[in-house]
Amino acid sequence: MLQASLAPPSDGVATAIDAVPRLLGSALDHGPQAAPLRRQLFQRLRQAILQGRLAAGSPLPGSRALAEELGISRNTVTAAYEHLLAEGYVQSDRQGTRVAALSAAASPQPAVPLAVVSPTAAMAARLERIRPVVARPGAVQALSPGTPALSQFPVAAWRRALDRAVHEGGSGALGYGAPLGEMTLRTAIARHLALARGVRCMPQQVVVTEGAQEALVLCVRLLTNPGDTAWVEDPGYRGAKSAMHAGDLRTLPVRVDALGLAVQETDWSKRTPRLVYTSPSHQYPGGAVLSVARRLALMAQARRHGAWIIEDDYDSEFRHAGEPIGAMQGLVDDAPVLYVGTFSKTMFPSLRLGFLVLPAAVMAAVREPLAEMLRGGQRHTQLALADFIDSGQFSRHLGRMRRLYRERQQRLRSALEQHLQVPHAIEGGHCGMHLTVRLPPAYPDQAIAAAARDHGMAPSALSAFAMAPQPEDNGLVMGYGNTPVELFKPLIGRLSLLAKATYSG
């Protein structure tokens, strides 16, 4: 029990009682929708302490006297005082209950204009390097690259897989799981990758991640130190650059041409990397396929210089022409390749599950640190995904999506050729869910993309993918995964008008 409720009033307490109306600001609210009186009183007194209206050492009125002054129950006052004591705003001894001495941060401070205080003053310097180039659209919009045909996903089959996972996993799967992921899912992923992508791995080499982005961050955390050099494709995936910048790496752009990542011989000696990021089976966003000669040369040089290659195989399941392009990881024994994949494109983005396949030697070295760094979660979802893969539902869904995306790619290409009435060149289309349309510099791509967002379209500006943009890096990256074919003609017609309106030639 607080001493203030027992001690006889002193002059200081009497003064405090007299000052109650000023301290509380206004009368307590007794209305039916009001907060409990003890909470109101606690919040009013706390605010008075924080704002300096109740100075350190000031005595609080006795609980009986304050209750009479406010016309409330003494128990209500006692409860508010005890809460103040529990949080450290007051202290109680034989002398009564007095306001505790708080830090200078709680003292009244002179008003400072907001413009004077820099919002980034206390933030890490690396954040300046990973700010978005353009705002992401909130809702799914037409022509958005990287967005699958969500309306075509077999929700009923997925729900059945979830129901089985919950039934079979039960309450036991509500706790933490294996840090590297459920072994049933790791086994299903390894089996699928061997058959579909030619990846050589055992289930023990697979790490289940929260999408491809976490896999990229893990690569940086496991294999680099701040200041190490990393190469990224240019133009290339912005998420890879963000992962490198977040690891305080010296991130250098390497140009991409029609044959993929174009590494020069002098690059290895003059700016030797620790990590090399590439999307060899379907370069993003240009769509090039890294030639086998370049793949072999890249791996040989990586071995020679102690570098590791991150192979991002984000949407290579959707090959539209010819045989699937095999993964670089499976080309040679013990390839110096960390293989990254995601289910965001093959399933749906909010699933937030991906994977990282580590070389056996790397896994042996990092298994114990990984167990400390990661916490196994989403166990029912992981079990459901393993079931979805093992039951054949995943392969059947991929087959349906390949056929759908093949048709949409062809129809979008046709719509562009017929209705985009500005000079352009179409690239890509043999894989994935997007086409890249290059435009002359006189048609500024970022202005076109911004105008398109106001009309319900979300193509991305090609120049926004480049760290060191060149004049040829001007164009639009246009997704067809989430857009029905009947919309292509009117959408491209509108986009053509917007492009003409930005012409600066």
C-alpha positions as CSV (number, residue, x, y, z in Angstrom):
1,M,0.0,0.0,0.0
2,L,1.3,3.5,-0.9
3,Q,2.3,5.7,2.0
4,A,0.5,8.7,0.5
5,S,-2.8,7.0,1.3
6,L,-2.0,6.9,5.1
7,A,0.1,9.9,5.8
8,P,-1.6,13.0,7.2
9,P,-1.8,16.0,4.9
10,S,1.1,18.3,5.0
11,D,1.4,21.8,3.7
12,G,2.9,20.4,0.5
13,V,0.1,17.9,0.1
14,A,-2.4,20.6,0.7
15,T,-0.8,22.7,-2.0
16,A,-0.9,19.7,-4.3
17,I,-4.6,19.2,-3.7
18,D,-5.3,22.8,-4.4
19,A,-3.4,22.4,-7.7
20,V,-5.3,19.3,-8.8
21,P,-7.6,21.0,-11.4
22,R,-4.5,22.6,-13.0
23,L,-2.6,19.3,-13.0
24,L,-5.4,17.3,-14.5
25,G,-6.3,19.8,-17.2
26,S,-10.0,19.0,-17.1
27,A,-12.4,17.0,-15.1
28,L,-12.4,13.2,-15.4
29,D,-14.9,11.9,-17.9
30,H,-17.6,9.8,-16.2
31,G,-19.5,9.1,-19.5
32,P,-20.5,5.5,-20.5
33,Q,-18.0,5.4,-23.3
34,A,-15.1,6.8,-21.3
35,A,-12.0,4.9,-20.2
36,P,-11.9,3.6,-16.7
37,L,-11.4,6.4,-14.1
38,R,-8.2,4.8,-12.7
39,R,-6.7,4.8,-16.2
40,Q,-7.8,8.4,-16.8
41,L,-6.3,9.6,-13.5
42,F,-3.0,7.7,-14.2
43,Q,-2.6,9.2,-17.6
44,R,-3.3,12.7,-16.4
45,L,-0.8,12.5,-13.6
46,R,1.8,10.8,-15.8
47,Q,1.4,13.6,-18.3
48,A,1.8,16.2,-15.6
49,I,5.0,14.5,-14.4
50,L,6.5,14.2,-18.0
51,Q,5.6,17.8,-18.8
52,G,7.2,19.1,-15.6
53,R,4.0,20.4,-14.0
54,L,4.7,18.0,-11.2
55,A,8.3,18.5,-10.4
56,A,10.7,15.8,-9.0
57,G,10.3,15.5,-5.3
58,S,6.7,16.9,-5.3
59,P,4.4,15.0,-2.9
60,L,1.2,13.5,-4.2
61,P,-2.0,14.2,-2.3
62,G,-3.2,11.4,0.0
63,S,-5.5,9.0,-1.8
64,R,-8.4,9.8,0.6
65,A,-8.1,13.5,0.1
66,L,-7.7,13.3,-3.6
67,A,-10.6,10.9,-3.9
68,E,-12.8,13.4,-2.0
69,E,-11.6,16.3,-4.2
70,L,-12.4,14.5,-7.4
71,G,-15.5,12.8,-6.2
72,I,-14.3,9.3,-7.0
73,S,-13.5,6.1,-5.1
74,R,-10.4,6.0,-3.0
75,N,-9.6,2.6,-4.5
76,T,-9.6,4.3,-7.9
77,V,-6.9,6.8,-6.7
78,T,-4.9,4.0,-5.0
79,A,-4.9,1.9,-8.3
80,A,-3.7,4.9,-10.3
81,Y,-0.9,5.6,-7.7
82,E,0.2,2.0,-7.7
83,H,0.4,2.1,-11.5
84,L,2.6,5.2,-11.3
85,L,4.8,3.5,-8.8
86,A,5.1,0.3,-10.9
87,E,6.3,2.3,-13.9
88,G,8.7,4.4,-11.8
89,Y,7.0,7.8,-12.1
90,V,6.8,8.1,-8.3
91,Q,8.5,6.6,-5.3
92,S,7.1,5.7,-1.9
93,D,8.7,5.8,1.6
94,R,7.8,6.8,5.1
95,Q,7.6,10.4,4.0
96,G,4.8,9.6,1.6
97,T,4.6,9.3,-2.2
98,R,6.7,11.8,-4.2
99,V,7.5,12.3,-7.9
100,A,10.6,10.4,-8.9
101,A,13.6,12.2,-10.5
102,L,13.4,11.4,-14.2
103,S,16.0,11.9,-16.9
104,A,16.4,15.2,-18.7
105,A,14.5,13.8,-21.6
106,A,11.3,14.1,-19.5
107,S,11.9,17.8,-18.7
108,P,10.1,20.5,-20.8
109,Q,12.2,21.2,-23.9
110,P,12.1,24.4,-25.9
111,A,10.1,24.0,-29.1
112,V,12.3,23.3,-32.1
113,P,11.0,23.8,-35.6
114,L,10.6,20.4,-37.3
115,A,12.6,21.6,-40.3
116,V,15.7,22.0,-38.1
117,V,15.7,18.3,-37.0
118,S,17.0,16.0,-39.8
119,P,14.9,12.8,-39.9
120,T,17.9,10.8,-41.0
121,A,20.4,12.2,-38.5
122,A,20.4,9.1,-36.3
123,M,19.9,6.5,-39.1
124,A,22.5,4.2,-40.6
125,A,24.3,5.7,-43.6
126,R,23.6,2.6,-45.7
127,L,19.9,3.5,-45.8
128,E,20.7,6.3,-48.3
129,R,21.9,3.6,-50.8
130,I,18.8,1.4,-50.6
131,R,16.0,3.9,-51.0
132,P,13.4,3.0,-53.7
133,V,13.8,4.7,-57.0
134,V,10.0,4.8,-57.5
135,A,7.0,4.2,-55.2
136,R,5.5,0.7,-55.4
137,P,1.9,0.6,-56.4
138,G,-0.3,-0.3,-53.5
139,A,-2.8,-2.5,-55.3
140,V,-2.1,-4.9,-58.1
141,Q,-2.2,-3.0,-61.4
142,A,-2.1,-4.0,-65.0
143,L,1.2,-4.7,-66.7
144,S,3.0,-4.9,-63.4
145,P,6.1,-7.1,-63.8
146,G,6.7,-10.0,-61.5
147,T,3.0,-10.5,-60.5
148,P,1.6,-13.9,-61.4
149,A,-2.0,-14.7,-62.5
150,L,-3.4,-14.8,-59.0
151,S,-6.9,-15.4,-60.1
152,Q,-5.8,-18.7,-61.7
153,F,-4.2,-20.1,-58.6
154,P,-5.9,-23.4,-57.4
155,V,-7.1,-22.0,-54.1
156,A,-9.3,-25.0,-53.3
157,A,-6.4,-27.5,-53.7
158,W,-4.1,-25.2,-51.6
159,R,-6.8,-25.1,-48.9
160,R,-7.0,-28.8,-48.8
161,A,-3.2,-29.0,-48.4
162,L,-3.4,-26.6,-45.5
163,D,-6.2,-28.5,-43.9
164,R,-4.2,-31.7,-44.1
165,A,-1.1,-30.0,-42.7
166,V,-3.1,-28.6,-39.7
167,H,-4.8,-31.9,-39.1
168,E,-1.6,-34.0,-39.3
169,G,0.8,-31.4,-37.7
170,G,-1.7,-30.5,-35.0
171,S,-0.7,-28.4,-32.0
172,G,2.8,-29.8,-32.2
173,A,3.5,-27.7,-35.3
174,L,2.6,-24.5,-33.4
175,G,6.0,-24.4,-31.8
176,Y,9.4,-23.4,-33.2
177,G,10.5,-25.7,-36.0
178,A,13.9,-26.7,-37.4
179,P,15.8,-23.4,-38.1
180,L,16.7,-24.4,-41.7
181,G,13.1,-25.4,-42.4
182,E,10.9,-28.5,-42.2
183,M,12.7,-31.5,-43.6
184,T,9.7,-32.6,-45.5
185,L,9.7,-29.4,-47.5
186,R,13.5,-29.3,-47.9
187,T,13.3,-32.9,-49.3
188,A,10.4,-31.9,-51.7
189,I,12.4,-28.8,-52.9
190,A,15.5,-30.8,-53.5
191,R,13.6,-33.5,-55.5
192,H,11.8,-30.9,-57.6
193,L,14.9,-28.9,-58.3
194,A,16.8,-32.1,-59.5
195,L,14.0,-33.0,-61.9
196,A,13.0,-29.6,-63.2
197,R,16.1,-27.5,-63.0
198,G,19.0,-29.9,-62.9
199,V,20.2,-28.7,-59.5
200,R,22.6,-31.1,-57.7
201,C,21.9,-31.1,-54.0
202,M,20.8,-33.1,-51.0
203,P,17.9,-32.0,-48.8
204,Q,20.4,-31.1,-46.1
205,Q,21.9,-28.4,-48.4
206,V,18.5,-26.6,-48.7
207,V,17.6,-23.7,-46.4
208,V,14.0,-22.5,-46.4
209,T,13.8,-18.7,-46.3
210,E,11.2,-16.0,-46.2
211,G,11.3,-15.5,-50.0
212,A,14.3,-14.8,-52.3
213,Q,15.1,-11.6,-50.5
214,E,16.0,-13.3,-47.2
215,A,18.0,-15.8,-49.2
216,L,20.1,-13.0,-50.7
217,V,20.6,-11.4,-47.3
218,L,21.7,-14.7,-45.9
219,C,24.3,-15.0,-48.7
220,V,25.7,-11.6,-47.8
221,R,25.7,-12.3,-44.0
222,L,27.3,-15.8,-44.4
223,L,30.0,-15.1,-46.9
224,T,31.1,-11.5,-46.8
225,N,32.5,-8.8,-44.5
226,P,31.8,-5.1,-44.7
227,G,33.9,-3.5,-47.4
228,D,34.1,-6.6,-49.6
229,T,33.3,-6.2,-53.3
230,A,30.1,-7.5,-54.9
231,W,29.1,-7.5,-58.5
232,V,25.5,-7.0,-59.6
233,E,24.0,-7.1,-63.1
234,D,23.3,-3.7,-64.6
235,P,20.5,-3.1,-65.3
236,G,19.4,-5.7,-62.8
237,Y,17.3,-6.7,-59.9
238,R,17.0,-3.9,-57.3
239,G,16.6,-6.4,-54.4
240,A,20.0,-7.8,-55.0
241,K,21.6,-4.3,-54.7
242,S,19.6,-3.6,-51.5
243,A,20.9,-6.9,-50.0
244,M,24.5,-5.9,-50.9
245,H,24.2,-2.3,-49.6
246,A,22.6,-3.6,-46.4
247,G,25.7,-5.7,-45.8
248,D,28.0,-2.6,-46.4
249,L,29.5,-4.2,-49.4
250,R,31.3,-2.3,-52.2
251,T,28.6,-2.9,-54.8
252,L,29.8,-2.5,-58.4
253,P,27.6,-2.7,-61.6
254,V,28.6,-5.1,-64.4
255,R,26.9,-4.5,-67.7
256,V,24.5,-7.0,-69.3
257,D,24.3,-7.6,-73.1
258,A,22.4,-10.0,-75.3
259,L,24.4,-13.0,-73.8
260,G,23.9,-12.0,-70.2
261,L,26.4,-10.8,-67.6
262,A,29.4,-9.4,-69.6
263,V,32.4,-9.7,-67.3
264,Q,35.6,-8.3,-68.7
265,E,38.9,-10.1,-68.1
266,T,40.4,-7.1,-66.3
267,D,37.4,-7.0,-63.9
268,W,38.8,-10.0,-62.0
269,S,42.2,-8.3,-61.4
270,K,41.1,-4.7,-60.9
271,R,38.0,-5.2,-58.8
272,T,38.0,-8.7,-57.6
273,P,34.6,-9.7,-56.1
274,R,33.6,-11.8,-53.1
275,L,30.1,-12.2,-54.4
276,V,28.7,-12.2,-58.0
277,Y,25.0,-11.9,-58.4
278,T,23.4,-13.1,-61.7
279,S,20.1,-14.4,-63.0
280,P,21.5,-16.6,-65.8
281,S,18.5,-18.5,-67.1
282,H,16.4,-15.4,-67.5
283,Q,18.1,-12.1,-66.8
284,Y,16.0,-9.6,-65.0
285,P,14.9,-7.3,-66.5
286,G,16.5,-7.7,-69.9
287,G,15.5,-11.3,-70.5
288,A,18.9,-12.5,-71.8
289,V,20.1,-16.1,-71.2
290,L,23.7,-16.3,-70.0
291,S,25.6,-18.4,-72.5
292,V,27.2,-21.7,-71.4
293,A,30.6,-20.4,-72.4
294,R,30.2,-17.4,-70.0
295,R,28.7,-19.7,-67.3
296,L,31.7,-21.9,-67.3
297,A,34.2,-19.0,-67.5
298,L,32.4,-17.3,-64.6
299,M,32.6,-20.4,-62.4
300,A,36.2,-21.0,-63.3
301,Q,37.2,-17.5,-62.5
302,A,35.2,-17.5,-59.3
303,R,37.1,-20.6,-58.1
304,R,40.4,-19.0,-59.0
305,H,39.7,-15.8,-57.1
306,G,37.8,-17.3,-54.1
307,A,34.5,-15.7,-55.1
308,W,31.0,-17.1,-54.8
309,I,28.2,-16.8,-57.4
310,I,24.6,-16.2,-56.4
311,E,22.4,-17.7,-59.0
312,D,18.9,-16.2,-58.8
313,D,16.5,-18.6,-60.6
314,Y,13.4,-16.6,-59.9
315,D,11.0,-17.5,-62.7
316,S,12.8,-20.0,-65.0
317,E,10.0,-22.5,-64.5
318,F,8.1,-20.6,-67.1
319,R,10.0,-21.4,-70.3
320,H,7.9,-20.6,-73.4
321,A,10.1,-21.7,-76.3
322,G,12.3,-24.8,-76.6
323,E,13.6,-26.9,-73.7
324,P,14.0,-25.4,-70.2
325,I,17.4,-23.7,-69.6
326,G,19.2,-25.8,-66.9
327,A,20.5,-24.2,-63.8
328,M,24.1,-23.1,-63.8
329,Q,24.6,-24.8,-60.4
330,G,24.3,-28.2,-61.9
331,L,26.8,-27.7,-64.8
332,V,29.9,-28.8,-62.9
333,D,30.7,-30.7,-59.7
334,D,31.0,-28.7,-56.6
335,A,30.1,-25.4,-58.4
336,P,30.9,-22.3,-56.4
337,V,27.2,-21.3,-56.7
338,L,24.6,-20.4,-54.1
339,Y,21.3,-21.2,-55.7
340,V,18.4,-18.9,-54.8
341,G,14.7,-19.5,-55.7
342,T,11.3,-18.4,-54.6
343,F,7.6,-19.5,-54.7
344,S,6.4,-16.0,-55.0
345,K,6.2,-16.3,-58.8
346,T,5.2,-20.0,-59.1
347,M,2.6,-19.9,-56.3
348,F,1.7,-16.4,-54.9
349,P,3.7,-13.5,-53.4
350,S,2.1,-13.5,-49.9
351,L,3.2,-17.1,-49.3
352,R,6.7,-15.6,-48.5
353,L,8.6,-18.8,-48.9
354,G,11.8,-19.3,-50.8
355,F,14.9,-21.3,-50.6
356,L,18.7,-21.2,-50.7
357,V,20.8,-24.2,-51.8
358,L,24.3,-24.0,-50.3
359,P,27.4,-25.9,-51.6
360,A,28.1,-28.8,-49.3
361,A,31.3,-27.3,-48.0
362,V,29.6,-24.0,-47.2
363,M,26.7,-25.8,-45.4
364,A,29.2,-27.7,-43.3
365,A,30.8,-24.5,-42.1
366,V,27.6,-22.5,-41.5
367,R,25.1,-25.0,-40.2
368,E,25.7,-24.2,-36.5
369,P,25.7,-20.4,-37.0
370,L,22.5,-20.7,-39.1
371,A,20.8,-22.6,-36.3
372,E,21.5,-19.5,-34.1
373,M,20.5,-16.9,-36.8
374,L,17.2,-18.5,-37.9
375,R,14.0,-19.5,-36.1
376,G,11.8,-22.1,-37.7
377,G,8.4,-20.8,-38.4
378,Q,5.3,-21.1,-40.7
379,R,5.4,-24.8,-40.0
380,H,1.9,-25.6,-41.1
381,T,2.4,-23.6,-44.3
382,Q,5.7,-25.4,-45.0
383,L,4.1,-28.7,-44.4
384,A,1.3,-27.8,-46.8
385,L,3.7,-26.7,-49.5
386,A,5.6,-30.0,-49.2
387,D,2.3,-31.8,-49.6
388,F,1.3,-29.5,-52.6
389,I,4.6,-30.4,-54.3
390,D,4.6,-34.1,-53.5
391,S,1.0,-34.6,-54.5
392,G,1.7,-33.3,-58.0
393,Q,-0.5,-30.2,-57.6
394,F,2.5,-27.9,-57.9
395,S,3.7,-29.4,-61.3
396,R,0.1,-29.4,-62.6
397,H,-0.2,-25.7,-61.6
398,L,3.1,-24.9,-63.3
399,G,2.0,-26.6,-66.5
400,R,-1.3,-24.5,-66.6
401,M,0.6,-21.3,-66.0
402,R,3.2,-22.0,-68.7
403,R,0.4,-22.4,-71.2
404,L,-1.4,-19.2,-69.9
405,Y,1.8,-17.1,-69.9
406,R,2.8,-18.3,-73.3
407,E,-0.4,-17.1,-74.8
408,R,-0.3,-13.8,-72.9
409,Q,3.3,-13.2,-73.9
410,Q,2.4,-13.7,-77.6
411,R,-0.7,-11.5,-77.4
412,L,1.1,-8.7,-75.6
413,R,3.9,-8.8,-78.2
414,S,1.3,-8.5,-80.9
415,A,-0.5,-5.6,-79.2
416,L,2.8,-3.8,-78.8
417,E,3.7,-4.3,-82.5
418,Q,0.3,-3.0,-83.6
419,H,-0.7,-0.3,-81.1
420,L,2.5,1.2,-79.6
421,Q,2.9,4.0,-82.0
422,V,6.4,5.2,-81.0
423,P,9.8,3.7,-82.0
424,H,10.6,0.7,-79.9
425,A,12.3,-2.7,-79.7
426,I,10.8,-5.7,-77.9
427,E,13.2,-7.9,-75.9
428,G,12.8,-11.1,-73.9
429,G,9.6,-13.2,-73.9
430,H,11.1,-16.7,-74.1
431,C,10.7,-17.1,-70.3
432,G,9.0,-15.6,-67.3
433,M,6.2,-13.1,-67.1
434,H,7.4,-9.9,-68.6
435,L,8.7,-8.2,-71.8
436,T,11.2,-5.4,-72.0
437,V,10.4,-2.6,-74.5
438,R,13.3,-0.3,-75.2
439,L,12.5,3.3,-76.3
440,P,14.6,6.2,-77.7
441,P,15.9,8.6,-75.0
442,A,13.5,11.2,-76.3
443,Y,10.7,9.2,-74.6
444,P,11.7,9.4,-70.9
445,D,10.7,6.1,-69.4
446,Q,10.3,7.2,-65.8
447,A,7.9,10.0,-66.9
448,I,5.9,7.5,-68.9
449,A,5.8,5.0,-66.0
450,A,4.6,7.7,-63.6
451,A,1.9,8.8,-66.0
452,A,0.8,5.2,-66.5
453,R,0.2,4.7,-62.8
454,D,-2.4,7.4,-62.9
455,H,-4.2,5.3,-65.5
456,G,-4.2,2.0,-63.6
457,M,-1.0,0.6,-65.2
458,A,2.3,-0.3,-63.5
459,P,5.0,-0.9,-66.1
460,S,8.5,-0.3,-64.6
461,A,11.0,2.1,-66.0
462,L,14.0,0.2,-67.3
463,S,16.4,3.0,-66.3
464,A,15.3,2.5,-62.6
465,F,17.0,-0.9,-62.6
466,A,20.5,0.5,-63.5
467,M,23.1,1.7,-61.0
468,A,24.9,3.5,-63.8
469,P,22.3,4.1,-66.5
470,Q,23.3,4.3,-70.1
471,P,21.4,6.0,-72.9
472,E,20.2,2.5,-74.1
473,D,18.7,1.9,-70.6
474,N,15.5,3.6,-71.5
475,G,12.3,1.7,-71.8
476,L,9.5,-0.1,-70.0
477,V,9.4,-3.5,-68.3
478,M,5.9,-4.8,-68.9
479,G,4.4,-7.7,-67.0
480,Y,1.7,-9.9,-68.6
481,G,1.3,-12.4,-65.8
482,N,-1.6,-10.6,-64.0
483,T,-3.3,-9.0,-67.1
484,P,-6.0,-10.6,-69.2
485,V,-5.4,-10.6,-72.9
486,E,-8.5,-8.7,-73.8
487,L,-7.1,-5.7,-72.0
488,F,-3.8,-5.5,-73.9
489,K,-5.2,-3.5,-76.9
490,P,-6.8,-0.7,-74.9
491,L,-3.9,-0.6,-72.4
492,I,-1.2,-0.3,-75.1
493,G,-3.2,2.3,-76.9
494,R,-3.4,4.4,-73.8
495,L,0.3,3.8,-73.1
496,S,1.1,4.9,-76.6
497,L,-0.7,8.2,-76.1
498,L,1.2,8.7,-72.8
499,A,4.5,8.1,-74.4
500,K,3.8,10.6,-77.2
501,A,2.8,13.2,-74.6
502,T,6.3,12.9,-72.9
503,Y,8.2,13.2,-76.2
504,S,11.1,15.7,-75.7
505,G,12.8,15.4,-79.1
